Amino acid sequence: MAHKFEIYKDKAGEFRVRFKYNSETMFSTEGYSTKASAKNAIESIKKNGPDAPIDVTTD
C-alpha cells in the first residue's frame, strides 16, 4: 500500500496520527489523550479533506 494513516504514541504519552505516503510522513496531527480521539481525527480528515480549499500564501 502506497499510503496509510498511522496512530502512534509520542514521548509525552499522547496519541498522534501521521499520514504516510511511500514511507514518507506527509503530515502529523496534534496530540490526543485517547486512541478513540485519534481515530476520530482520521475519520474527520477522510470526510472533510477532499473538499477542503487550498490556501496558497506565497506569490
N, CA, C and O atoms as a CHARMM CRD file, in Angstrom:
* protein
*
  236
    1    1 MET  N      0.84300  -1.17500   0.00000 PROA 1      0.00000
    2    1 MET  CA     0.00000   0.00000   0.00000 PROA 1      0.00000
    3    1 MET  C      0.89100   1.24300   0.00000 PROA 1      0.00000
    4    1 MET  O      1.83100   1.33200   0.79100 PROA 1      0.00000
    5    2 ALA  N      0.60800   2.17500  -0.86100 PROA 2      0.00000
    6    2 ALA  CA     1.44700   3.35800  -1.01500 PROA 2      0.00000
    7    2 ALA  C      1.19200   4.40600   0.05300 PROA 2      0.00000
    8    2 ALA  O      2.08400   5.19500   0.36400 PROA 2      0.00000
    9    3 HSD  N     -0.01400   4.43100   0.62500 PROA 3      0.00000
   10    3 HSD  CA    -0.30400   5.45500   1.62600 PROA 3      0.00000
   11    3 HSD  C     -1.10700   4.84900   2.78300 PROA 3      0.00000
   12    3 HSD  O     -1.82600   3.86300   2.61700 PROA 3      0.00000
   13    4 LYS  N     -0.95900   5.48000   3.97200 PROA 4      0.00000
   14    4 LYS  CA    -1.67800   4.96800   5.14000 PROA 4      0.00000
   15    4 LYS  C     -1.67300   6.00600   6.25600 PROA 4      0.00000
   16    4 LYS  O     -0.81400   6.88600   6.31400 PROA 4      0.00000
   17    5 PHE  N     -2.65800   5.87400   7.13500 PROA 5      0.00000
   18    5 PHE  CA    -2.68500   6.61000   8.38700 PROA 5      0.00000
   19    5 PHE  C     -2.04200   5.72400   9.43900 PROA 5      0.00000
   20    5 PHE  O     -2.21000   4.50400   9.41900 PROA 5      0.00000
   21    6 GLU  N     -1.31200   6.33200  10.35000 PROA 6      0.00000
   22    6 GLU  CA    -0.65100   5.58200  11.40300 PROA 6      0.00000
   23    6 GLU  C     -0.91400   6.28600  12.73700 PROA 6      0.00000
   24    6 GLU  O     -0.65700   7.48300  12.86600 PROA 6      0.00000
   25    7 ILE  N     -1.41800   5.56000  13.71600 PROA 7      0.00000
   26    7 ILE  CA    -1.61500   6.09700  15.06400 PROA 7      0.00000
   27    7 ILE  C     -0.43800   5.63900  15.91000 PROA 7      0.00000
   28    7 ILE  O     -0.08400   4.46000  15.91100 PROA 7      0.00000
   29    8 TYR  N      0.16600   6.57600  16.62900 PROA 8      0.00000
   30    8 TYR  CA     1.30600   6.23400  17.47400 PROA 8      0.00000
   31    8 TYR  C      1.27200   7.08300  18.73600 PROA 8      0.00000
   32    8 TYR  O      0.57300   8.09500  18.78800 PROA 8      0.00000
   33    9 LYS  N      2.01300   6.68200  19.73700 PROA 9      0.00000
   34    9 LYS  CA     2.12700   7.43400  20.98000 PROA 9      0.00000
   35    9 LYS  C      3.42800   8.22100  20.94800 PROA 9      0.00000
   36    9 LYS  O      4.48900   7.67900  20.63900 PROA 9      0.00000
   37   10 ASP  N      3.33200   9.51400  21.27300 PROA 10     0.00000
   38   10 ASP  CA     4.53800  10.34600  21.29200 PROA 10     0.00000
   39   10 ASP  C      5.23900  10.24200  22.65700 PROA 10     0.00000
   40   10 ASP  O      4.79100   9.50600  23.53700 PROA 10     0.00000
   41   11 LYS  N      6.32400  10.97600  22.81900 PROA 11     0.00000
   42   11 LYS  CA     7.10700  10.91000  24.05500 PROA 11     0.00000
   43   11 LYS  C      6.32700  11.37900  25.27400 PROA 11     0.00000
   44   11 LYS  O      6.61600  10.96400  26.39600 PROA 11     0.00000
   45   12 ALA  N      5.33100  12.25100  25.05500 PROA 12     0.00000
   46   12 ALA  CA     4.50300  12.75600  26.14900 PROA 12     0.00000
   47   12 ALA  C      3.35800  11.80400  26.49200 PROA 12     0.00000
   48   12 ALA  O      2.59400  12.06600  27.42100 PROA 12     0.00000
   49   13 GLY  N      3.23100  10.69700  25.74500 PROA 13     0.00000
   50   13 GLY  CA     2.18700   9.72500  26.00300 PROA 13     0.00000
   51   13 GLY  C      0.87200  10.03000  25.31500 PROA 13     0.00000
   52   13 GLY  O     -0.13800   9.38700  25.60100 PROA 13     0.00000
   53   14 GLU  N      0.86600  11.01000  24.40600 PROA 14     0.00000
   54   14 GLU  CA    -0.34100  11.35000  23.66700 PROA 14     0.00000
   55   14 GLU  C     -0.38200  10.57000  22.35300 PROA 14     0.00000
   56   14 GLU  O      0.64900  10.20600  21.78900 PROA 14     0.00000
   57   15 PHE  N     -1.60100  10.32800  21.89000 PROA 15     0.00000
   58   15 PHE  CA    -1.78400   9.65000  20.61000 PROA 15     0.00000
   59   15 PHE  C     -1.75200  10.68200  19.48700 PROA 15     0.00000
   60   15 PHE  O     -2.38100  11.73500  19.58200 PROA 15     0.00000
   61   16 ARG  N     -1.03100  10.37700  18.44900 PROA 16     0.00000
   62   16 ARG  CA    -0.94700  11.24400  17.27700 PROA 16     0.00000
   63   16 ARG  C     -1.20800  10.41300  16.03200 PROA 16     0.00000
   64   16 ARG  O     -1.05100   9.19200  16.03100 PROA 16     0.00000
   65   17 VAL  N     -1.60900  11.10500  14.97000 PROA 17     0.00000
   66   17 VAL  CA    -1.83900  10.45500  13.68100 PROA 17     0.00000
   67   17 VAL  C     -0.85000  11.04300  12.69400 PROA 17     0.00000
   68   17 VAL  O     -0.68600  12.25900  12.60400 PROA 17     0.00000
   69   18 ARG  N     -0.20300  10.17000  11.96500 PROA 18     0.00000
   70   18 ARG  CA     0.61100  10.66400  10.84700 PROA 18     0.00000
   71   18 ARG  C      0.12100  10.00000   9.57200 PROA 18     0.00000
   72   18 ARG  O     -0.31900   8.85000   9.57200 PROA 18     0.00000
   73   19 PHE  N      0.20800  10.74900   8.49400 PROA 19     0.00000
   74   19 PHE  CA    -0.17600  10.23400   7.18600 PROA 19     0.00000
   75   19 PHE  C      1.10400   9.98200   6.42700 PROA 19     0.00000
   76   19 PHE  O      1.93000  10.88100   6.26900 PROA 19     0.00000
   77   20 LYS  N      1.26900   8.76600   5.95800 PROA 20     0.00000
   78   20 LYS  CA     2.49600   8.39200   5.25400 PROA 20     0.00000
   79   20 LYS  C      2.17900   8.02500   3.81000 PROA 20     0.00000
   80   20 LYS  O      1.16600   7.39200   3.51600 PROA 20     0.00000
   81   21 TYR  N      3.05600   8.43300   2.93700 PROA 21     0.00000
   82   21 TYR  CA     2.97100   8.07400   1.51800 PROA 21     0.00000
   83   21 TYR  C      4.33100   7.53700   1.11900 PROA 21     0.00000
   84   21 TYR  O      5.33500   8.24300   1.21100 PROA 21     0.00000
   85   22 ASN  N      4.36700   6.29100   0.67600 PROA 22     0.00000
   86   22 ASN  CA     5.63600   5.61800   0.34200 PROA 22     0.00000
   87   22 ASN  C      6.64600   5.74900   1.47500 PROA 22     0.00000
   88   22 ASN  O      7.80600   6.08600   1.24300 PROA 22     0.00000
   89   23 SER  N      6.20500   5.48200   2.69200 PROA 23     0.00000
   90   23 SER  CA     7.03400   5.50700   3.90300 PROA 23     0.00000
   91   23 SER  C      7.49900   6.89900   4.31900 PROA 23     0.00000
   92   23 SER  O      8.24800   7.02400   5.28700 PROA 23     0.00000
   93   24 GLU  N      7.08100   7.93700   3.62300 PROA 24     0.00000
   94   24 GLU  CA     7.45000   9.30500   3.98900 PROA 24     0.00000
   95   24 GLU  C      6.27800   9.96200   4.70900 PROA 24     0.00000
   96   24 GLU  O      5.14800   9.92600   4.22000 PROA 24     0.00000
   97   25 THR  N      6.54400  10.56300   5.87400 PROA 25     0.00000
   98   25 THR  CA     5.49600  11.24600   6.60800 PROA 25     0.00000
   99   25 THR  C      5.14500  12.54700   5.90900 PROA 25     0.00000
  100   25 THR  O      5.99200  13.42100   5.72400 PROA 25     0.00000
  101   26 MET  N      3.86600  12.66200   5.51900 PROA 26     0.00000
  102   26 MET  CA     3.39300  13.86200   4.83600 PROA 26     0.00000
  103   26 MET  C      2.89000  14.89600   5.83900 PROA 26     0.00000
  104   26 MET  O      3.11000  16.09300   5.65500 PROA 26     0.00000
  105   27 PHE  N      2.21600  14.44800   6.89900 PROA 27     0.00000
  106   27 PHE  CA     1.79400  15.33900   7.97700 PROA 27     0.00000
  107   27 PHE  C      1.52300  14.53900   9.23700 PROA 27     0.00000
  108   27 PHE  O      1.35200  13.32100   9.20100 PROA 27     0.00000
  109   28 SER  N      1.48900  15.25500  10.35200 PROA 28     0.00000
  110   28 SER  CA     1.19400  14.66900  11.64900 PROA 28     0.00000
  111   28 SER  C      0.22000  15.59400  12.37000 PROA 28     0.00000
  112   28 SER  O      0.27100  16.81200  12.19900 PROA 28     0.00000
  113   29 THR  N     -0.66200  15.01500  13.17200 PROA 29     0.00000
  114   29 THR  CA    -1.67000  15.79500  13.87200 PROA 29     0.00000
  115   29 THR  C     -1.16900  16.24900  15.24300 PROA 29     0.00000
  116   29 THR  O     -0.06300  15.91500  15.67000 PROA 29     0.00000
  117   30 GLU  N     -2.01700  17.01600  15.90700 PROA 30     0.00000
  118   30 GLU  CA    -1.78900  17.36400  17.29800 PROA 30     0.00000
  119   30 GLU  C     -1.92800  16.10400  18.14600 PROA 30     0.00000
  120   30 GLU  O     -2.35300  15.06500  17.64200 PROA 30     0.00000
  121   31 GLY  N     -1.58000  16.18400  19.41100 PROA 31     0.00000
  122   31 GLY  CA    -1.71200  15.04200  20.30200 PROA 31     0.00000
  123   31 GLY  C     -3.12100  14.91700  20.84800 PROA 31     0.00000
  124   31 GLY  O     -3.78900  15.92100  21.09400 PROA 31     0.00000
  125   32 TYR  N     -3.57700  13.68000  21.03900 PROA 32     0.00000
  126   32 TYR  CA    -4.89000  13.38100  21.59900 PROA 32     0.00000
  127   32 TYR  C     -4.70700  12.51600  22.83800 PROA 32     0.00000
  128   32 TYR  O     -3.77400  11.71800  22.91400 PROA 32     0.00000
  129   33 SER  N     -5.59500  12.67600  23.80200 PROA 33     0.00000
  130   33 SER  CA    -5.46100  11.92500  25.04800 PROA 33     0.00000
  131   33 SER  C     -5.91100  10.47200  24.91500 PROA 33     0.00000
  132   33 SER  O     -5.49700   9.62300  25.70500 PROA 33     0.00000
  133   34 THR  N     -6.75900  10.17700  23.92200 PROA 34     0.00000
  134   34 THR  CA    -7.22200   8.79700  23.74200 PROA 34     0.00000
  135   34 THR  C     -7.02700   8.34100  22.29700 PROA 34     0.00000
  136   34 THR  O     -6.97900   9.15000  21.37000 PROA 34     0.00000
  137   35 LYS  N     -6.91700   7.04100  22.13700 PROA 35     0.00000
  138   35 LYS  CA    -6.79600   6.46100  20.79800 PROA 35     0.00000
  139   35 LYS  C     -8.07300   6.70000  20.00200 PROA 35     0.00000
  140   35 LYS  O     -8.03000   6.90100  18.78800 PROA 35     0.00000
  141   36 ALA  N     -9.22400   6.67600  20.70100 PROA 36     0.00000
  142   36 ALA  CA   -10.51000   6.92100  20.03500 PROA 36     0.00000
  143   36 ALA  C    -10.54200   8.31800  19.41800 PROA 36     0.00000
  144   36 ALA  O    -11.07400   8.49700  18.32200 PROA 36     0.00000
  145   37 SER  N     -9.98600   9.29600  20.10300 PROA 37     0.00000
  146   37 SER  CA    -9.93300  10.65800  19.56200 PROA 37     0.00000
  147   37 SER  C     -9.04800  10.71600  18.32200 PROA 37     0.00000
  148   37 SER  O     -9.36500  11.42300  17.36600 PROA 37     0.00000
  149   38 ALA  N     -7.95000   9.98300  18.33100 PROA 38     0.00000
  150   38 ALA  CA    -7.07700   9.92800  17.15900 PROA 38     0.00000
  151   38 ALA  C     -7.80700   9.28300  15.98100 PROA 38     0.00000
  152   38 ALA  O     -7.67200   9.73800  14.84500 PROA 38     0.00000
  153   39 LYS  N     -8.57400   8.23300  16.24100 PROA 39     0.00000
  154   39 LYS  CA    -9.35400   7.59100  15.18500 PROA 39     0.00000
  155   39 LYS  C    -10.41400   8.54500  14.64200 PROA 39     0.00000
  156   39 LYS  O    -10.67400   8.56500  13.43900 PROA 39     0.00000
  157   40 ASN  N    -11.02700   9.33800  15.52600 PROA 40     0.00000
  158   40 ASN  CA   -11.99900  10.33400  15.08600 PROA 40     0.00000
  159   40 ASN  C    -11.34200  11.37500  14.18800 PROA 40     0.00000
  160   40 ASN  O    -11.95100  11.83700  13.22200 PROA 40     0.00000
  161   41 ALA  N    -10.10400  11.74400  14.50000 PROA 41     0.00000
  162   41 ALA  CA    -9.37200  12.70000  13.65900 PROA 41     0.00000
  163   41 ALA  C     -9.17900  12.14300  12.25300 PROA 41     0.00000
  164   41 ALA  O     -9.32900  12.86700  11.26900 PROA 41     0.00000
  165   42 ILE  N     -8.84800  10.86800  12.16000 PROA 42     0.00000
  166   42 ILE  CA    -8.68200  10.23500  10.84800 PROA 42     0.00000
  167   42 ILE  C     -9.99100  10.29500  10.06700 PROA 42     0.00000
  168   42 ILE  O     -9.99900  10.64200   8.88600 PROA 42     0.00000
  169   43 GLU  N    -11.08600   9.96100  10.72100 PROA 43     0.00000
  170   43 GLU  CA   -12.38500   9.99200  10.04500 PROA 43     0.00000
  171   43 GLU  C    -12.74000  11.40200   9.59200 PROA 43     0.00000
  172   43 GLU  O    -13.30900  11.58300   8.51500 PROA 43     0.00000
  173   44 SER  N    -12.41000  12.39800  10.40200 PROA 44     0.00000
  174   44 SER  CA   -12.67400  13.79300  10.03100 PROA 44     0.00000
  175   44 SER  C    -11.84600  14.20700   8.82100 PROA 44     0.00000
  176   44 SER  O    -12.35400  14.88100   7.92500 PROA 44     0.00000
  177   45 ILE  N    -10.58600  13.81400   8.78500 PROA 45     0.00000
  178   45 ILE  CA    -9.71200  14.13200   7.65000 PROA 45     0.00000
  179   45 ILE  C    -10.25500  13.47300   6.38400 PROA 45     0.00000
  180   45 ILE  O    -10.31300  14.10300   5.32800 PROA 45     0.00000
  181   46 LYS  N    -10.64800  12.21400   6.49100 PROA 46     0.00000
  182   46 LYS  CA   -11.16600  11.49300   5.32500 PROA 46     0.00000
  183   46 LYS  C    -12.47100  12.10700   4.82100 PROA 46     0.00000
  184   46 LYS  O    -12.70200  12.18700   3.61400 PROA 46     0.00000
  185   47 LYS  N    -13.32500  12.54200   5.75800 PROA 47     0.00000
  186   47 LYS  CA   -14.61800  13.10700   5.38600 PROA 47     0.00000
  187   47 LYS  C    -14.50200  14.52900   4.84400 PROA 47     0.00000
  188   47 LYS  O    -15.10400  14.85200   3.82000 PROA 47     0.00000
  189   48 ASN  N    -13.73700  15.37500   5.51800 PROA 48     0.00000
  190   48 ASN  CA   -13.68000  16.79800   5.18700 PROA 48     0.00000
  191   48 ASN  C    -12.52600  17.18800   4.27400 PROA 48     0.00000
  192   48 ASN  O    -12.57900  18.23700   3.63100 PROA 48     0.00000
  193   49 GLY  N    -11.49900  16.37400   4.20700 PROA 49     0.00000
  194   49 GLY  CA   -10.31100  16.70100   3.43100 PROA 49     0.00000
  195   49 GLY  C    -10.50900  16.86900   1.93300 PROA 49     0.00000
  196   49 GLY  O     -9.96600  17.80800   1.35200 PROA 49     0.00000
  197   50 PRO  N    -11.27000  15.98900   1.28900 PROA 50     0.00000
  198   50 PRO  CA   -11.40600  16.09400  -0.16900 PROA 50     0.00000
  199   50 PRO  C    -11.97900  17.43000  -0.65400 PROA 50     0.00000
  200   50 PRO  O    -11.65700  17.88000  -1.75300 PROA 50     0.00000
  201   51 ASP  N    -12.82400  18.05900   0.15900 PROA 51     0.00000
  202   51 ASP  CA   -13.43700  19.32100  -0.25300 PROA 51     0.00000
  203   51 ASP  C    -12.77900  20.55300   0.36500 PROA 51     0.00000
  204   51 ASP  O    -13.25500  21.67200   0.17700 PROA 51     0.00000
  205   52 ALA  N    -11.69300  20.35000   1.09900 PROA 52     0.00000
  206   52 ALA  CA   -11.03400  21.48100   1.75400 PROA 52     0.00000
  207   52 ALA  C    -10.42000  22.42800   0.71100 PROA 52     0.00000
  208   52 ALA  O     -9.83300  21.97700  -0.27300 PROA 52     0.00000
  209   53 PRO  N    -10.55900  23.73200   0.93100 PROA 53     0.00000
  210   53 PRO  CA    -9.96900  24.67700  -0.00600 PROA 53     0.00000
  211   53 PRO  C     -8.44200  24.67000   0.10600 PROA 53     0.00000
  212   53 PRO  O     -7.88400  24.25300   1.12100 PROA 53     0.00000
  213   54 ILE  N     -7.79500  25.12500  -0.92800 PROA 54     0.00000
  214   54 ILE  CA    -6.33500  25.25100  -0.94700 PROA 54     0.00000
  215   54 ILE  C     -5.99600  26.71900  -0.74700 PROA 54     0.00000
  216   54 ILE  O     -6.44700  27.57300  -1.51100 PROA 54     0.00000
  217   55 ASP  N     -5.20900  27.01600   0.27000 PROA 55     0.00000
  218   55 ASP  CA    -4.83200  28.38900   0.59200 PROA 55     0.00000
  219   55 ASP  C     -3.35500  28.58000   0.28700 PROA 55     0.00000
  220   55 ASP  O     -2.50300  28.13500   1.05800 PROA 55     0.00000
  221   56 VAL  N     -3.04100  29.22800  -0.81600 PROA 56     0.00000
  222   56 VAL  CA    -1.65600  29.48000  -1.21800 PROA 56     0.00000
  223   56 VAL  C     -1.26500  30.84800  -0.65300 PROA 56     0.00000
  224   56 VAL  O     -1.87200  31.86600  -0.98700 PROA 56     0.00000
  225   57 THR  N     -0.24100  30.85800   0.20900 PROA 57     0.00000
  226   57 THR  CA     0.13400  32.10100   0.86700 PROA 57     0.00000
  227   57 THR  C      1.44400  32.69900   0.32300 PROA 57     0.00000
  228   57 THR  O      2.01300  33.61100   0.92300 PROA 57     0.00000
  229   58 THR  N      1.90300  32.18200  -0.80000 PROA 58     0.00000
  230   58 THR  CA     3.11900  32.70600  -1.41400 PROA 58     0.00000
  231   58 THR  C      2.79100  33.30700  -2.77300 PROA 58     0.00000
  232   58 THR  O      1.74800  33.01400  -3.35800 PROA 58     0.00000
  233   59 ASP  N      3.68500  34.14300  -3.26400 PROA 59     0.00000
  234   59 ASP  CA     3.49400  34.75600  -4.57800 PROA 59     0.00000
  235   59 ASP  C      3.91700  33.82900  -5.69100 PROA 59     0.00000
  236   59 ASP  O      3.82100  34.19000  -6.86400 PROA 59     0.00000
